[in-house]
């Protein structure tokens, strides 16, 4: 559930893991889940970087359900079934936790898991970490044609830094080169200028 939510929600590492294993102001608790239906999930969060002027967990993270390959909504619904907590304990229970200790998932635990998963599918493990899910989510949005505004808003970027996260992806390269190969272009100059081949 944590990995799927991090990918689809473009979460920063500190927003779904904790280096010390102790809940802090960024830890999403069970009580921060404000809506959970098969169609969508709404988590209230405190971004670990931008939007500090909002104060506290006032930023809604909205995730749609029904993804073909990854479905964080289904994963969290299932999490609530296999790891239930009482209504009274929801405010003190991290959404993504170690049930034996009730502590947030540790950064190093998730980092190791991601490396193991990537290695199991033939990728080189050193190239992946907890932040890879944020990068992967942004790249998946780009591959599906999301605008820069959508990617920037969903990732809670306050600048154009999101461009560093979006990796050139095979699908977009194919689509845009296909479009380039199908374009009809009429020059404004109408052929009055000599083409410059060397600079």
C-alpha positions as CSV (number, residue, x, y, z in Angstrom):
1,X,0.0,0.0,0.0
2,X,2.9,2.4,0.8
3,X,4.7,1.8,-2.4
4,X,1.5,2.2,-4.5
5,X,0.5,5.4,-2.7
6,X,4.0,6.8,-3.0
7,X,4.0,6.1,-6.8
8,X,0.5,7.4,-7.6
9,X,0.7,10.3,-5.0
10,X,4.2,11.4,-6.1
11,X,5.2,11.3,-2.4
12,X,8.6,12.4,-1.2
13,X,10.5,9.9,0.9
14,X,9.8,11.8,4.2
15,X,6.1,11.8,3.4
16,X,5.7,8.0,3.6
17,X,8.8,6.8,5.5
18,X,10.7,7.9,8.5
19,X,14.4,7.7,9.1
20,X,14.2,7.3,12.9
21,X,11.1,5.1,13.0
22,X,9.1,7.7,15.0
23,X,6.0,9.5,13.9
24,X,6.5,13.2,13.2
25,X,4.4,16.0,11.7
26,X,4.7,14.5,8.2
27,X,3.6,11.0,9.1
28,X,0.2,10.2,7.5
29,X,-1.9,8.6,10.2
30,X,-5.0,6.4,9.8
31,X,-7.2,9.3,10.9
32,X,-5.8,11.3,8.0
33,X,-7.7,9.2,5.5
34,X,-10.7,11.3,4.9
35,X,-12.3,9.4,2.1
36,X,-11.8,5.8,0.9
37,X,-14.0,4.3,-1.7
38,X,-13.1,2.0,-4.7
39,X,-13.2,5.2,-6.8
40,X,-10.9,7.4,-4.8
41,X,-8.9,8.0,-1.7
42,X,-8.3,11.4,0.0
43,X,-5.5,11.7,2.5
44,X,-4.8,14.9,4.4
45,X,-1.0,15.5,4.5
46,X,1.6,18.0,5.6
47,X,4.1,18.3,2.6
48,X,7.7,18.0,3.8
49,X,8.8,20.8,1.5
50,X,6.5,23.5,-0.1
51,X,3.2,24.8,1.2
52,X,4.4,25.3,4.8
53,X,2.3,28.4,5.0
54,X,-0.8,26.2,5.1
55,X,0.2,24.9,8.5
56,X,-0.3,21.3,9.4
57,X,-2.1,18.6,7.4
58,X,-4.1,20.8,5.2
59,X,-3.0,19.5,1.8
60,X,-5.3,16.9,0.3
61,X,-3.7,14.0,-1.6
62,X,-6.3,12.7,-4.0
63,X,-5.7,9.3,-5.6
64,X,-8.0,7.8,-8.1
65,X,-8.8,4.1,-7.9
66,X,-8.8,1.5,-10.6
67,X,-5.3,1.7,-12.0
68,X,-4.6,-1.2,-14.4
69,X,-1.1,-1.9,-13.1
70,X,-1.0,0.0,-9.7
71,X,-4.1,0.8,-7.6
72,X,-3.2,2.5,-4.4
73,X,-6.8,2.8,-3.5
74,X,-7.4,-0.9,-3.6
75,X,-4.1,-1.5,-1.7
76,X,-5.2,0.9,1.2
77,X,-8.6,-0.7,1.3
78,X,-7.0,-4.1,1.6
79,X,-4.5,-2.7,4.2
80,X,-7.5,-1.6,6.4
81,X,-8.8,-5.2,6.1
82,X,-5.6,-7.1,6.9
83,X,-4.3,-4.5,9.5
84,X,-7.3,-3.0,11.2
85,X,-7.2,-0.6,14.1
86,X,-9.9,0.8,16.3
87,X,-11.4,4.3,15.7
88,X,-9.8,5.4,18.9
89,X,-6.3,4.3,17.8
90,X,-6.6,5.8,14.3
91,X,-5.0,9.2,15.3
92,X,-2.0,7.5,16.8
93,X,-1.5,4.8,14.2
94,X,0.6,5.5,11.1
95,X,-1.1,4.7,7.9
96,X,2.0,2.7,6.7
97,X,3.4,1.0,9.8
98,X,5.2,-1.9,11.3
99,X,2.2,-3.6,13.0
100,X,4.4,-5.2,15.6
101,X,5.7,-1.8,16.9
102,X,3.1,0.6,15.6
103,X,6.0,2.7,14.2
104,X,6.1,4.3,10.7
105,X,7.8,2.3,8.0
106,X,11.5,3.1,8.2
107,X,13.3,4.7,5.3
108,X,16.0,2.0,5.2
109,X,13.5,-0.8,5.2
110,X,11.6,0.6,2.2
111,X,14.8,1.5,0.4
112,X,16.0,-2.1,0.7
113,X,12.6,-3.4,-0.4
114,X,12.6,-1.2,-3.5
115,X,16.2,-2.4,-4.4
116,X,15.2,-6.0,-4.0
117,X,12.1,-5.6,-6.1
118,X,14.0,-3.8,-8.9
119,X,16.8,-6.4,-8.8
120,X,14.1,-9.2,-9.0
121,X,13.0,-7.8,-12.4
122,X,16.5,-7.4,-13.8
123,X,17.2,-3.8,-13.0
124,X,20.4,-2.6,-11.3
125,X,19.5,-2.1,-7.6
126,X,21.9,0.8,-6.9
127,X,20.0,3.1,-9.3
128,X,16.8,2.9,-7.2
129,X,15.7,4.2,-3.8
130,X,12.6,5.5,-2.0
131,X,12.5,8.6,-4.2
132,X,12.3,6.4,-7.3
133,X,8.6,6.1,-6.8
134,X,8.1,9.9,-7.0
135,X,10.2,9.9,-10.2
136,X,8.3,6.9,-11.5
137,X,4.9,8.6,-10.8
138,X,5.9,11.8,-12.5
139,X,7.3,9.9,-15.5
140,X,4.1,7.7,-15.7
141,X,2.0,10.9,-15.8
142,X,4.2,12.3,-18.5
143,X,3.9,9.1,-20.5
144,X,0.2,9.3,-20.4
145,X,0.2,12.9,-21.7
146,X,-0.3,14.9,-18.4
147,X,0.6,18.6,-18.8
148,X,3.4,20.2,-16.9
149,X,0.8,21.9,-14.8
150,X,-0.8,18.6,-13.8
151,X,2.5,17.0,-12.9
152,X,3.7,20.1,-11.0
153,X,0.5,20.4,-9.1
154,X,0.2,16.7,-8.2
155,X,3.8,16.6,-7.1
156,X,3.5,19.7,-5.0
157,X,6.4,21.4,-6.8
158,X,6.6,25.2,-6.3
159,X,9.0,25.6,-9.2
160,X,9.9,23.9,-12.5
161,X,12.1,21.4,-10.6
162,X,9.6,18.7,-11.7
163,X,11.4,18.7,-15.0
164,X,14.3,17.0,-13.3
165,X,12.0,14.1,-12.2
166,X,10.3,13.4,-15.5
167,X,12.4,10.9,-17.4
168,X,12.4,10.7,-21.1
169,X,10.1,7.7,-21.7
170,X,9.8,5.4,-24.6
171,X,6.1,6.0,-25.0
172,X,6.4,9.8,-25.3
173,X,9.4,9.6,-27.6
174,X,7.5,7.3,-29.9
175,X,4.4,9.4,-29.9
176,X,6.2,12.7,-30.5
177,X,8.5,11.4,-33.2
178,X,5.4,9.8,-34.8
179,X,3.8,13.2,-34.7
180,X,6.9,14.9,-36.1
181,X,6.9,12.4,-39.0
182,X,3.3,13.2,-39.7
183,X,3.5,17.0,-39.6
184,X,2.9,19.3,-42.5
185,X,4.9,22.5,-42.1
186,X,4.7,25.7,-44.1
187,X,7.5,28.1,-43.4
188,X,6.7,31.7,-42.6
189,X,9.5,32.9,-44.9
190,X,8.0,31.1,-47.8
191,X,11.5,30.0,-49.1
192,X,12.9,33.5,-49.5
193,X,15.9,32.8,-47.2
194,X,18.9,30.5,-47.8
195,X,18.9,27.6,-45.3
196,X,21.9,27.8,-42.9
197,X,23.5,24.4,-42.6
198,X,26.6,25.3,-40.6
199,X,27.0,27.6,-37.6
